[in-house]
Amino acid sequence: MGKRATRRIGGACILLAAVLVLYQSVDAGSPRTTLSQQVIDPPVALSKDWKRLYTPDVTVVGNASEGELRTALKQIEDFRAGLVGLFPGIKMTSRLATTMVVLKDFNTFRTFQPRDERGRRRENVAGYFTTTPTMNYMVLGAFGERDATLEVVFHEYTHFIVQQNFRSLPLWVNEGTADFYSTFRSNYKDGKSLVGTPPSGRLATLRDRGVMPLDRILTNEGSSSAYRDPDTVHLFYAQSWAFVHYLQLGNNGKRRGQITEYLRAVDQGMPIDQAFFRAFGVTLAQMQNELGLYVRQPILQAFLFSPKTTTADVATLAVDRLTQSDAAYVQADLLLQMGATEDAERLLTNVLTIDPSHVDAKIALARVRARQDRRDEAIAALEGITAAKPATFSAQLYLAGMLRSARRYEDAMRAAERAVALDRESTHAWYELNLSALASGRDKEAADALAQIIGRDSNPAWYQSQTYDAYALGRDEAVIRSATAYIRSAGQGNESAPYVGYAAALASMRLGRQAEAVTLLKKIEESTPLGSWQSLVAQFLQGQFSGDKLLDKAKSDGDRTEAHAYIGVLNLVQGKQADALVHLRWVKEHGLKNYVEYRMALAELDRLEAAKAR
């Protein structure tokens, strides 16, 4: 998702088939109850309306009817089987368990809608896919227009497959591919499935507004500006879909496979226009003319194919009722993931009233306490769990992070090491070890842990995350190293590159390396459009104009969050602590919490408080 913590076949398969490497699944299993336990244990209270369908790859739970649960599972199994049929040998499994949550009506679904940076529900969301260090969730309702809801879920699920397997893809390829597969329909005709129909509104947008210049979506800086602009974002999505669709199904299939050659040429460092001509044999202007004619055709092709048999006979699967405590826990875990902390706390309290031994609920409640700035209480709870049940991976993982935030770095390292020992394939566990080692000044151990991460998942987003986490830890050399690695891997024109570049420049200034900072900022200026917000921030950090002028140019709450944060940090670097506090406190009180600058501002305030306490 870029800056913000992060949105036909036959030949359409060539893009994925060329580079897709799926993770093997890990069957975590669950302890089975013995007969003697069944006799001794008291009766377990079952939920009245929450039910479960289990398969090795996807478990469906929800308060929708049994028929709706089966329908939802059949759809996702058909989608997965469709991809397997299109890409022989592909393994549609994730090492994390995947749970699909199906809700009976809109009022129930509304409770679990994602929240924005202000904690408000995103009312226009009808389904979504989200992932945690231990679980993947797909959430949808059994109401309204089913095809539209599935379109959202398939779109996000495709993103998940792409993001866990590709090193990096241009934004237009990522979004266009997700849209391309989002309209999958199973058993469309005579047992065959269909992909390639236009997502709702895409063609209408293109026909009403016309095709934008291709270099606007092909270049990272162009696609980033279009993606961030409310006036062009819908056109960007529409054109990304149309271009992927044309390259896969248009021109009688003659352009199939060319997109892979284009991506390979770009990855080798070839300029966009040269890579484009090498791959497609035409100029950008010629291809734009082809695309414009294509989207105006009265009918566009779709692809009909026969998928392999689904992995589960959904009609014969047994439906179980969840216990009251497990049903409440699933809901609480989702609410916590969506940022509804108080609602999650209420449900978790209920779970532990029903079942005081519910370990997952205890861990989730500790996470709630940490968000409520009751960190010592959260750590004590997790330490109690890990002492009693040391093999509980999630407790060790979250404990490591909380100990690190409490500056108990040695203890954090031990917890992270225990998490790694429990699951050596978990990149999240290795990342906790990386950060704890970094905080402890053990750079060799930190580097070794990072190498373990990249060996399992080469997505450059890990370098992006480490840039800001190292910034929060005050490890300026690590900020510069990770930012440099991110820009080298993702490209200077990537939409997030300017922002990791700002962090690296500020770290360089703090180390007294002003010339190095200026070099970084000038590269940002050169790679962003003249007059763009990103270029203005780079100019401000070079001292080309004042903070007041930067604030005058801020046009949104996001811009103001960034402006106040960078003004505050620069003031700190320049020794103007009183001025810095004004801006940093503004970010804490009014800034958008999902912006990286919010974290940067809080890290600076935390350091100032720690220095005052010494």
MIBAPA-602765 format. One record per residue (C-alpha): residue in three letters; x, y, z. Coordinates in steps of 0.25 Angstrom, whole numbers, plus 2048, in hexadecimal, padded with zeros to 3 digits. Example, Ala and Ser with C-alpha at 12.3 -4.5 7.8 and 13.67 -1.06 7.14 Angstrom:
residues 2
ALA8317EE81F/SER8377FC81D/
END
This chain:
residues 614
MET800800800/GLY80B8097FF/LYS80E814809/ARG801811811/ALA80380481E/THR8007FF80F/ARG7EC7F97F6/ARG7E17CA7B1/ILE7E87C07B7/GLY7EE7B57AF/GLY7F87C07AB/ALA7F47C97B6/CYS7FA7BF7BF/ILE8087C27B9/LEU80A7CE7C2/LEU8087C67CE/ALA80E7B97C9/ALA81B7C07C6/VAL81E7C47D4/LEU8147BE7DD/VAL81A7B67E8/LEU8107B27F3/TYR8137AF801/GLN8117A0806/SER80679F810/VAL80979C81F/ASP7FE794825/ALA7FE79A833/GLY7F3790838/SER7EC791845/PRO7ED788851/ARG7E377D851/THR7DA77A85E/THR7DC76D864/LEU7D0764868/SER7D3766876/GLN7D4775875/GLN7C677486E/VAL7C076D87A/ILE7C7775885/ASP7C678387F/PRO7B978B882/PRO7AF78D876/VAL7B479886D/ALA7AA7A3869/LEU7A87A485A/SER7A57B1853/LYS7977B284E/ASP79A7B7840/TRP7A97B683D/LYS7AD7AA835/ARG7B97A482E/LEU7BD79D822/TYR7CB797821/THR7D5794816/PRO7E4793817/ASP7E67A0810/VAL7DA7A8813/THR7D17A881F/VAL7C37AF81E/VAL7BD7B582A/GLY7B17BF82C/ASN7A37C1831/ALA79D7C0823/SER7957B481F/GLU79B7A681D/GLY7977A780E/GLU79E7B580D/LEU7AB7AF814/ARG7AB7A480A/THR7A97AE7FE/ALA7B47B7803/LEU7BE7AB804/LYS7BA7A67F7/GLN7BD7B37F0/ILE7CB7B47F6/GLU7CE7A67F4/ASP7CA7A77E5/PHE7D37B47E4/ARG7DF7AD7EA/ALA7DC7A17E1/GLY7DB7AA7D5/LEU7E97B07D7/VAL7EE7A27D9/GLY7E879E7CC/LEU7EE7AA7C5/PHE7FC7A87CB/PRO7FE7997CC/GLY8077967D8/ILE8047A27DF/LYS8017A07EE/MET7F67A97F3/THR7FA7A8802/SER7FF7B180C/ARG8087AE818/LEU7FE7B6820/ALA7F07B0823/THR7E57B781B/THR7D77BA821/MET7CB7BF819/VAL7C17C7822/VAL7B37C781C/LEU7A97D0822/LYS79A7CF821/ASP7967DE81F/PHE79B7EC81D/ASN79A7F082C/THR7A37E5830/PHE7AD7E7825/ARG7AD7F6828/THR7B37F3836/PHE7BF7ED82F/GLN7C17F7824/PRO7CF7FD824/ARG7D280A82B/ASP7D9816825/GLU7E481E82C/ARG7DA825834/GLY7D3818839/ARG7C781A830/ARG7C180E828/ARG7C480E81A/GLU7B580D815/ASN7B880A807/VAL7BF7FC80A/ALA7B77F0808/GLY7C27E5809/TYR7D07E580C/PHE7DD7DC80E/THR7E67DF819/THR7F27D881F/THR7F97D782D/PRO8067D0831/THR7FE7C3834/MET7F17C482C/ASN7EB7C881E/TYR7DD7CD81F/MET7D37CF813/VAL7C67D6818/LEU7B97D8810/GLY7AA7D8812/ALA79F7CF80D/PHE7977DA809/GLY7957E47FD/GLU79C7E27F0/ARG7A47D57F1/ASP7AC7D77E5/ALA7B17E57E9/THR7B57E07F7/LEU7BD7D57F1/GLU7C37DE7E7/VAL7C97E67F3/VAL7CE7D97FA/PHE7D47D37ED/HIS7DB7E07EA/GLU7E17E07F8/TYR7E47D17F8/THR7EC7D37EB/HIS7F47DE7F1/PHE7F77D57FD/ILE7FC7CA7F3/VAL8047D47EB/GLN80A7DB7F7/GLN80F7CF7FE/ASN8167CA7F2/PHE81B7D57E9/ARG8277DE7ED/SER8217EA7E8/LEU8177EE7DD/PRO8147FC7D7/LEU8078017DD/TRP7FF8007D0/VAL8037F17CE/ASN7FF7EE7DD/GLU7F17F57DC/GLY7EE7F17CE/THR7F17E27D1/ALA7E97E37DD/ASP7DD7E97D5/PHE7DF7DF7CA/TYR7DD7D37D3/SER7D27DA7DC/THR7C77D77D3/PHE7C97C87D3/ARG7BC7C07D2/SER7BB7B17D5/ASN7B27A77CD/TYR7AF7B37C3/LYS7AB7A97B8/ASP7AA79A7B7/GLY7B37997C3/LYS7BD7A27BE/SER7C37AF7C5/LEU7C47BD7C0/VAL7CF7C87C2/GLY7D17D57BB/THR7C47DC7BB/PRO7C57EB7BF/PRO7C47EF7CD/SER7B87F87D0/GLY7BA8067CA/ARG7C88047C4/LEU7C48057B5/ALA7BA8107B8/THR7C58187BF/LEU7CF8167B3/ARG7C48197A9/ASP7BF8267B0/ARG7CD82C7B3/GLY7D68267A9/VAL7E481E7AA/MET7EE8267B2/PRO7FC8277AC/LEU8038197AF/ASP80F81F7B5/ARG8068247C0/ILE8038167C5/LEU81080F7C0/THR81A8187C8/ASN81A8167D7/GLU8198257D9/GLY80E8277CF/SER80681B7D5/SER8088207E3/SER80382E7E0/ALA7F78287D9/TYR7F481F7E4/ARG7F582A7EF/ASP7EC8337E7/PRO7DD8327EA/ASP7DA8377DC/THR7E282C7D5/VAL7E38207DE/HIS7D681A7D7/LEU7DC81C7CA/PHE7E98167CE/TYR7E28097D3/ALA7DA8097C6/GLN7E680A7BD/SER7EF8017C5/TRP7E47F67C3/ALA7E27F97B4/PHE7F07F97B1/VAL7F27EB7B8/HIS7E67E67B1/TYR7EA7EB7A4/LEU7F87E47A6/GLN7F27D77A9/LEU7E57D67A1/GLY7E67E1796/ASN7EC7E1788/ASN7E87D2787/GLY7F27CE792/LYS7FE7D378A/ARG8037DB796/ARG8037D07A0/GLY8107CF7A7/GLN8157DC7A3/ILE8127E27B1/THR81C7D87B7/GLU8277DD7AD/TYR8247EB7B1/LEU8257E97C0/ARG8327E17BE/ALA8387ED7B6/VAL8347F77C0/ASP8397EF7CB/GLN8477EF7C4/GLY8477FE7C5/MET8438017B7/PRO83B80F7B5/ILE82C80D7B4/ASP82B8127A6/GLN8368087A1/ALA8317FD7A9/PHE8237FF7A3/PHE8287FF795/ARG8307F3797/ALA8257EB79D/PHE8197F0795/GLY8207F4788/VAL818801788/THR81A80F78E/LEU81181479A/ALA80981D790/GLN806811787/MET802808793/GLN7F9813798/ASN7F281478B/GLU7F080578B/LEU7EB805799/GLY7E1811796/LEU7DB80978B/TYR7DA7FC793/VAL7D280279E/ARG7C8808794/GLN7C57FB78E/PRO7B67F7791/ILE7BA7EA797/LEU7C77E579E/GLN7CB7D779F/ALA7CB7CE7AB/PHE7D17C17AD/LEU7C97B47B0/PHE7D17A87B5/SER7CF79B7BD/PRO7D579B7CB/LYS7DA78F7D2/THR7D17897DC/THR7D07917E9/THR7D878C7F5/ALA7CC78A7FE/ASP7BE7847FB/VAL7B7790802/ALA7A9789802/THR7AE77E80B/LEU7B6785815/ALA7B1785823/VAL7AD792829/ASP7B1794838/ARG7AC79F842/LEU7B77A7848/THR7B77A8857/GLN7B27B585D/SER7C17B9861/ASP7C77B6853/ALA7BC7BD84C/ALA7BE7CA854/TYR7CD7C8853/VAL7CC7C8843/GLN7C47D5844/ALA7CE7DB84E/ASP7DA7D8846/LEU7D47DE839/LEU7D07EB841/LEU7DE7EC846/GLN7E37EA838/MET7DA7F5833/GLY7DE7FF83E/ALA7D17FE846/THR7D97FC854/GLU7CD7FF85D/ASP7C47F6856/ALA7CE7EB856/GLU7D17ED865/ARG7C27EB868/LEU7C17DE861/LEU7CE7D8866/THR7CA7DB875/ASN7BD7D3872/VAL7C67C886C/LEU7CE7C7878/THR7C27C7881/ILE7BD7BB87A/ASP7CA7B4878/PRO7D57BA881/SER7DF7B187B/HIS7DD7B586D/VAL7EC7B8869/ASP7E97BF85C/ALA7E07C9863/LYS7EA7CC86D/ILE7F47CF863/ALA7EB7D885B/LEU7E77DF868/ALA7F67E286B/ARG7F67E885D/VAL7EA7F1861/ARG7F17F586E/ALA7FE7F9866/ARG7F580285D/GLN7EF808869/ASP7FD80C86E/ARG7FD801879/ARG8097FB874/ASP80E7F6881/GLU8017EE883/ALA8027E9875/ILE8107E4877/ALA80C7DD885/ALA8017D687E/LEU8097D1873/GLU8147CD87C/GLY80A7C5884/ILE8067BE877/THR8147BB872/ALA8187B5880/ALA80C7AC881/LYS80C7A8872/PRO81A7AB86C/ALA8167A585E/THR80B7B085C/PHE8117B784F/SER8087C384F/ALA80B7C685E/GLN81A7C685C/LEU8197CE84F/TYR8107D9855/LEU8187D9862/ALA8257DC85A/GLY81F7E8854/MET8197ED861/LEU8267EB868/ARG82E7F285D/SER8247FE85E/ALA8277FE86E/ARG8367FF86A/ARG8387F1871/TYR8417ED865/GLU8487E186A/ASP83B7DB86F/ALA8357DF861/MET8407D785A/ARG83D7CB863/ALA82E7CB860/ALA8317CD851/GLU83B7C2851/ARG8307B9857/ALA8267BD84D/VAL8307BA842/ALA8337AC848/LEU8247A9848/ASP8227AD839/ARG82F7B0831/GLU8277B3825/SER8207BF82B/THR8267CC825/HIS81F7D3831/ALA8277CC83B/TRP8347CE834/TYR8307DD833/GLU82E7DE842/LEU83B7D8844/ASN8417E1839/LEU83C7EE841/SER83F7E984F/ALA84E7E684A/LEU84E7F4843/ALA8497FB850/SER8547F3858/GLY85F7F884F/ARG8617EA84A/ASP8627EE83B/LYS8687E0836/GLU85C7D983D/ALA8527E3837/ALA8587E1829/ASP8587D282A/ALA8497D382E/LEU8467DC823/ALA84D7D2819/GLN8447C781E/ILE8387D081B/ILE83C7D480D/GLY83F7C580A/ARG8317C280D/ASP82A7CE807/SER8327D77FE/ASN8277E27FE/PRO82F7F0800/ALA8247F480A/TRP82C7ED815/TYR8377F8812/GLN82C803813/SER8277FE820/GLN8357FD826/THR83780B821/TYR82D81182B/ASP82F807836/ALA83E80A836/TYR83A819836/ALA831816842/LEU83D80F849/GLY84681B846/ARG84F81283E/ASP85381C833/GLU85D81482B/ALA85380882A/VAL848812825/ILE85281681A/ARG856808817/SER847803816/ALA84280F80E/THR84D80D804/ALA84A7FF803/TYR83B802801/ILE83E80C7F6/ARG8478037EF/SER83D7F77EF/ALA8307FF7ED/GLY83680A7E4/GLN8388197E6/GLY82B81B7DF/ASN8238127E8/GLU81781A7F0/SER81E8177FD/ALA82C81A7F9/PRO82B8297FC/TYR82682780A/VAL83181D80E/GLY83B827808/TYR836832811/ALA83882981D/ALA846825818/ALA849834815/LEU845838823/ALA84D82D829/SER859832821/MET857840826/ARG85783A835/LEU864834832/GLY86A84182D/ARG86B83C81F/GLN864848818/ALA86A84680A/GLU86583780A/ALA85783C80E/VAL856846803/THR85A83C7F9/LEU84F8337FD/LEU84583F7FD/LYS8498437EF/LYS8478357EA/ILE8398367EF/GLU8378437E8/GLU83C83D7DB/SER8338317DC/THR8268387DF/PRO81D8427D7/LEU8218507D8/GLY8188577E2/SER81384A7E8/TRP8118497F7/GLN81D83F7F8/SER8268497F1/LEU8218547FA/VAL82584C806/ALA832849800/GLN8358587FD/PHE83085C80B/LEU83A852812/GLN84585880A/GLY842865810/GLN83C86C803/PHE83087180A/SER82A872818/GLY82186981F/ASP81687381F/LYS816873810/LEU816863810/LEU809864819/ASP80386E80F/LYS805864804/ALA7FF85880C/LYS7F1856806/SER7EC84A80F/ASP7ED84481C/GLY7F783A817/ASP800845811/ARG7FF84D81F/THR803840826/GLU80F83F81E/ALA81284E81E/HIS81285082D/ALA81A84382F/TYR825847826/ILE82585582B/GLY82685083A/VAL831846837/LEU83985082F/ASN83885A83A/LEU83D84F844/VAL84984C83B/GLN84C85B83B/GLY84B85C84A/LYS83E86484B/GLN83785B855/ALA82C864859/ASP82886784A/ALA829858848/LEU81F854853/VAL81485D84D/HIS814855840/LEU816847846/ARG80B849850/TRP80284E845/VAL80584183E/LYS80283984A/GLU7F584084D/HIS7F084283F/GLY7F883A835/LEU7F382E82D/LYS7F7822835/ASN7FA819829/TYR804822823/VAL81381E826/GLU81582D82A/TYR80C82B836/ARG81581F83B/MET822828838/ALA81C834840/LEU81882A84C/ALA82682484C/GLU82C83284D/LEU823836858/ASP82682985F/ARG83582B85E/LEU833839864/GLU82B834870/ALA836829872/ALA841833872/LYS83983C87C/ALA837830885/ARG84682D885/
END
